[in-house]
Amino acid sequence: MTPSQRELAAKIIRTIVVLALALLCAVPLYYVIVSSFKANVDMITNPLGLPKQWTFKNYIDAFADGGIIRAFANTLIVTVAAVALQVFIGSLAAYGIIQKASRFTKTVGAILMVAFAIPTQATLLPLYKMASAWGLVDSLLGLVVLYTGSSVFCYFLIVGYMRTLPVELFEAAKLDGASPFRIYWQIVLPLIKPILTTVVVFQVMGTWNDFLLPSVFLSSTSKQTVVLQVYNAVQQFTTNWPLFMTITVLALLPVFIFFCFCQKWIVSGLIAGSVKG
C-alpha cells in the first residue's frame, strides 16, 4: 500500500469514527425532540419512529400554568448575576496575582488550587450550614453567592492567558499615572477578551444546566430553576412522558442556541490562549 493510499484509508477510518460518535450523540437528542410531538400512547408503541400525528399540545400544556416561564426567569437572573460575578472576581484575582508576584500571592494561588481540586459534593453540608446561618437558603441571591465559588475555575483559565500579556504595557500605564484598577479595567480586560468570552460561555452553560445546588438550596416552587422544572415533571406514580420530553427540550433550547452562537469565540479564545507568546 502506497503512502497516499494509507493516508486515504486513515481519513476514511477517522470519518467513520467521527460519524459513529456523532450518531451516538444525536440519537438521544432525536428521541427527546421527536417524543415531545407525540401523544403518550404513540410514544410507548412507537418510541423511535416519527409521530403518527404531530401535536403541539405538549408545548401548550408546558406553558399553561406559567411555571416554566417563571423558572426561565429565575434561571436567567441567577445565571447572568452569577457569571458576571465569577468572571469579575476570577479576572481580578488573576490580575492581582500577576501584578504582585510574592510569597503571599504564591500561597494564595496554592490555596486556590487546593480549593479547585475539592469537589462541590464534599462541601455541601458546610455550605448548607453557612447559607442557613446567613439566611441564604431558598433564595436566588443565596444561589448566586454559592455560584461565585466557581470564580476559582475562571481564575485558572484567565491567569495563564494573562501571563502572556506584555509587562511593558503595564509599566507604561503606571508611568502615565494610571491606577491599578484603571489598568485592569481599560487595558487588561480588552486584551484578554478572547479568553473572557470562552470563560463566559463555559460558565453560562454550567450554571444554566446545574442541578445539584438548586435541588439542595431551593425549596419554594416559585424559585425553581428550569432544570428543577424538568426534574419535577417526573411524578412518583404516573408521568406524562411526552410532557417531560417537551420541558426537557425547552430547558435545552436556550443553552443550545447560546452555544451555537458563541462556538466560534470558544475556539478562537482557546487557540489564542495556547499560541500567544
ROSE-723175 format. One line per 8 residues: number of its first residue (from 0); their letters; for each residue x, y, z of C-alpha. Coordinates in Angstrom, 2 decimals. Example, Ala and Ser with C-alpha at 12.3 -4.5 7.8 and 13.67 -1.06 7.14 Angstrom:
2
0	as	12.30:-4.50:7.80; 13.67:-1.06:7.14;
This chain:
277
0	mtpsqrel	0.00:0.00:0.00; 1.41:3.36:-1.03; 1.68:6.33:1.41; -1.18:8.12:-0.35; -3.40:5.04:-0.03; -2.54:4.70:3.67; -3.40:8.38:4.18; -6.71:7.92:2.37;
8	aakiirti	-7.53:4.83:4.45; -6.72:6.74:7.66; -9.03:9.59:6.61; -11.83:7.14:5.85; -11.42:5.45:9.24; -11.40:8.81:11.04; -14.53:9.89:9.17; -16.34:6.66:10.09;
16	vvlalall	-15.38:7.01:13.75; -16.46:10.67:13.90; -19.78:9.89:12.19; -20.39:6.99:14.57; -19.73:9.21:17.59; -21.94:11.96:16.16; -24.75:9.44:15.59; -24.34:8.10:19.11;
24	cavplyyv	-24.76:11.62:20.49; -27.61:12.50:18.13; -29.88:9.54:18.93; -30.86:10.69:22.47; -31.43:14.24:21.22; -33.57:12.92:18.34; -35.56:10.79:20.78; -36.27:13.72:23.11;
32	ivssfkan	-37.27:16.13:20.34; -39.47:13.68:18.44; -41.16:12.44:21.62; -42.19:16.00:22.50; -44.52:15.98:19.48; -46.17:12.65:20.33; -49.13:11.55:22.36; -48.46:9.25:25.31;
40	vdmitnpl	-49.70:6.11:23.52; -47.73:6.90:20.39; -44.55:7.34:22.44; -44.98:3.95:24.10; -45.88:1.98:20.97; -43.54:3.80:18.60; -40.61:5.10:20.71; -38.04:5.80:17.97;
48	glpkqwtf	-40.28:6.40:14.96; -41.71:9.69:13.81; -45.07:10.70:15.33; -48.10:9.22:13.63; -49.81:12.51:14.31; -47.74:15.59:15.15; -49.15:17.54:18.06; -48.19:20.78:19.80;
56	knyidafa	-50.42:20.06:22.80; -47.43:19.18:24.96; -45.88:22.62:24.39; -49.20:24.32:25.14; -49.53:22.31:28.35; -45.94:23.13:29.35; -46.71:26.87:29.31; -50.25:26.51:30.69;
64	dggiiraf	-49.58:27.20:34.39; -46.76:29.69:33.81; -44.33:27.64:35.87; -41.85:27.15:33.03; -41.81:30.90:32.30; -41.14:31.69:35.97; -38.40:29.04:36.02; -36.80:30.56:32.92;
72	antlivtv	-36.83:33.99:34.55; -35.27:32.63:37.76; -32.58:30.76:35.84; -31.80:33.79:33.71; -31.43:36.06:36.75; -29.19:33.58:38.57; -27.07:32.80:35.51; -26.45:36.42:34.48;
80	aavalqvf	-25.67:37.60:38.02; -23.52:34.59:38.93; -21.48:34.53:35.72; -20.85:38.28:35.89; -19.52:37.92:39.44; -17.50:34.82:38.58; -15.75:36.46:35.65; -15.15:39.72:37.52;
88	igslaayg	-13.74:38.05:40.65; -11.72:35.49:38.69; -10.15:38.03:36.34; -9.46:40.48:39.19; -7.79:37.73:41.23; -5.67:36.70:38.24; -4.66:40.32:37.66; -3.70:40.81:41.31;
96	iiqkasrf	-1.57:37.67:41.43; 0.17:38.54:38.14; 0.90:42.11:39.19; 2.04:41.38:42.75; 4.25:38.31:42.46; 5.37:37.46:46.00; 5.41:34.65:48.51; 1.96:35.73:49.68;
104	tktvgail	0.39:35.59:46.20; 2.04:32.21:45.56; 0.48:30.94:48.77; -2.91:32.29:47.72; -2.51:30.60:44.33; -1.72:27.30:46.04; -4.80:27.64:48.27; -6.96:28.31:45.21;
112	mvafaipt	-5.53:25.23:43.53; -6.46:23.10:46.55; -9.95:24.64:46.62; -10.37:23.92:42.92; -9.48:20.25:43.48; -12.18:19.72:46.13; -15.49:18.56:44.58; -18.63:20.54:45.38;
120	qatllply	-20.37:17.43:46.72; -17.81:17.20:49.52; -18.64:20.72:50.74; -22.45:20.62:50.55; -23.00:20.15:54.30; -20.80:23.06:55.45; -22.12:25.20:52.61; -25.70:24.50:53.68;
128	kmasawgl	-24.93:25.32:57.31; -23.26:28.59:56.31; -26.07:29.54:53.93; -28.67:28.72:56.57; -26.87:30.84:59.17; -26.79:33.79:56.76; -30.41:33.38:55.64; -29.45:32.43:52.09;
136	vdsllglv	-31.30:29.09:51.86; -34.26:29.06:49.45; -33.09:32.33:47.94; -31.97:33.24:44.44; -29.44:35.62:46.00; -28.06:32.75:48.04; -27.73:30.64:44.91; -25.82:33.44:43.19;
144	vlytgssv	-23.49:33.74:46.18; -22.85:29.98:46.13; -22.07:30.06:42.41; -19.37:32.67:42.97; -17.25:29.77:44.23; -16.76:28.90:40.57; -14.65:32.04:40.29; -11.72:29.72:41.02;
152	fcyflivg	-12.29:27.99:37.67; -12.40:31.37:35.93; -9.19:32.36:37.67; -7.29:29.30:36.44; -8.41:29.82:32.85; -7.64:33.54:32.86; -4.35:33.62:34.77; -2.49:31.53:32.17;
160	ymrtlpve	-3.64:33.82:29.37; -2.87:36.93:31.39; 0.74:35.84:31.93; 1.32:36.25:28.18; 0.48:39.97:28.22; 3.50:42.27:27.73; 4.63:43.76:31.03; 5.75:46.93:29.20;
168	lfeaakld	2.12:47.96:28.74; 1.51:47.95:32.49; 4.74:49.80:33.21; 3.93:52.45:30.62; 0.44:52.90:32.09; 1.90:53.28:35.58; 4.31:55.94:34.32; 1.34:57.80:32.86;
176	gaspfriy	-0.26:57.83:36.30; -2.90:55.13:35.79; -4.16:53.45:38.95; -4.04:49.63:39.26; -7.80:49.32:38.80; -7.75:51.62:35.76; -5.03:49.46:34.20; -7.16:46.38:34.88;
184	wqivlpli	-10.35:47.94:33.52; -9.07:49.83:30.48; -6.02:47.79:29.43; -6.17:44.26:30.77; -9.84:43.43:30.15; -9.80:44.46:26.45; -6.61:42.45:25.89; -7.97:39.26:27.45;
192	kpilttvv	-11.37:39.48:25.75; -10.91:36.16:23.83; -10.39:34.10:26.98; -13.08:36.07:28.83; -15.58:35.10:26.14; -14.58:31.46:26.42; -14.94:31.57:30.21; -18.36:33.23:29.96;
200	vfqvmgtw	-19.63:30.53:27.60; -18.41:27.70:29.82; -19.82:29.27:32.98; -23.18:30.13:31.41; -23.65:26.55:30.28; -22.52:25.13:33.62; -24.72:27.46:35.68; -27.80:27.11:33.48;
208	ndfllpsv	-27.63:23.30:33.47; -26.68:22.85:37.12; -28.98:20.61:39.12; -27.06:19.97:42.34; -27.11:23.39:44.05; -30.71:24.37:43.12; -32.02:20.98:44.26; -30.29:21.33:47.64;
216	flsstskq	-30.71:25.04:48.38; -34.10:25.85:46.77; -37.41:24.52:48.06; -40.08:27.04:47.03; -41.91:26.33:43.79; -41.77:30.00:42.83; -37.96:29.99:42.97; -37.27:26.85:40.99;
224	tvvlqvyn	-34.83:26.89:38.08; -35.61:25.37:34.72; -33.63:22.21:35.46; -35.74:21.65:38.58; -38.83:22.04:36.42; -37.60:19.14:34.31; -36.91:17.05:37.41; -40.31:17.81:38.94;
232	avqqfttn	-42.07:16.76:35.74; -41.37:13.14:36.77; -44.13:12.12:39.17; -43.93:9.37:41.76; -46.61:7.08:40.32; -47.54:8.31:36.84; -45.57:10.53:34.49; -46.67:12.25:31.31;
240	wplfmtit	-43.51:11.37:29.39; -44.25:13.45:26.26; -44.73:16.49:28.52; -41.49:15.60:30.32; -39.67:15.47:26.96; -41.22:18.81:25.99; -39.99:20.53:29.16; -36.56:18.97:28.56;
248	vlallpvf	-36.47:20.43:25.04; -37.47:23.85:26.38; -34.73:23.67:29.01; -32.07:22.68:26.47; -33.07:25.07:23.68; -31.72:28.39:25.11; -28.33:26.99:26.07; -28.08:25.12:22.76;
256	iffcfcqk	-28.72:28.32:20.80; -26.29:30.20:23.04; -23.57:27.59:22.48; -24.07:27.54:18.69; -23.91:31.34:18.59; -20.74:31.53:20.71; -18.95:28.46:19.36; -16.53:30.42:17.20;
264	wivsglia	-15.48:32.54:20.18; -14.85:29.41:22.26; -12.47:28.03:19.64; -10.74:31.38:18.99; -10.28:32.03:22.71; -8.72:28.64:23.40; -6.46:28.84:20.34; -5.37:32.38:21.19;
272	gsvkg	-4.54:31.34:24.72; -2.50:28.36:23.55; -0.30:30.08:20.94; 0.03:33.59:22.33; 3.61:34.38:23.38;
